[in-house]
Amino acid sequence: MEALAPPRRSAGRVILLILGSILTAAVIAISAFLLLDLAARHSFETTAAYPHVRTLVVRTGAGDVMLTRAPAGAALVVKAHETDGLFKPKIHARMASGGVLTLTASCPGLQCSAHYNLAIPPDVTVKVSSGFGDITATGLTSASSIQLGTTAGAIHATGLDASSVKLSTGVGELTAALAHPAHTLTASTVAGGMTLAVPDTTYVVHANSGVGRVSDGRLQIDASSPRTIDATSSLGNITISPR
């Protein structure tokens, strides 16, 4: 009596087994990496003061930015809250001629972040851009402009006072209240609602939402006004009201 040969595995089944083994090994390796990264995680804070700043430029990849007003004549104070794991955030500060302070922060790891808490004296030009993180601003005053932008995060700003104010978010809501009328107020979102509160005076208004509702009926709209509001959203409602 002839012995029965073992059943042959089809080529497709062999490929599936190989792919399954590779996927299992990858999941185990990623899980181990995440656990090591979490175990190595710790946080610390640094503080530095910069006098005679006229322009502040902030570029951060992953982290929140909080901006508050410092007394007139005070130094600009930078508090950086850093969290690292297997990877450390890269933070740099550079003071250039003309009083231009540039802060940059980037983070290559999952458990890595750098948050800024900045106290800014009046009349400093402010330019902040964030890749992933919220921006909160309270009581900022500038003789020229305030620019706040984030790719993925929310912007909440109150008490802004500048001739030019520019606010933008990619994915996230935008709320802002101006203490005094701006010569130009530009606000935009891609996917997120927008709420603007402005002083009760005349404006030229351009407001448009691709998929959303625009509410600006309470504003004093005057085509001859020296003040302009430009508000756009691709996916979100826009509300602009006097305060």
HUUR-V7770 format. One record per run of one state. SS is the DSSP state (alpha for helix, beta for strand, coil for the rest). FROM is the first residue (numbers start at 1). TO is the last residue. If there is no record, write none. Layout:
ss={SS/SS}
from={FROM/FROM}
to={TO/TO}
This chain:
ss={coil/alpha/coil/beta/coil/beta/coil/beta/coil/beta/coil/beta/coil/beta/coil/beta/coil/beta/coil/beta/coil/beta/coil/beta/coil/beta/coil/beta/coil/beta/coil/beta/coil/beta/coil/beta/coil/beta/coil/beta/coil/beta/coil/beta/coil}
from={1/11/40/42/51/55/63/65/70/76/85/90/97/100/107/113/121/125/133/135/139/141/142/145/153/155/162/164/172/174/179/184/192/194/199/202/212/214/216/220/222/228/236/238/243}
to={10/39/41/50/54/62/64/69/75/84/89/96/99/106/112/120/124/132/134/138/140/141/144/152/154/161/163/171/173/178/183/191/193/198/201/211/213/215/219/221/227/235/237/242/243}
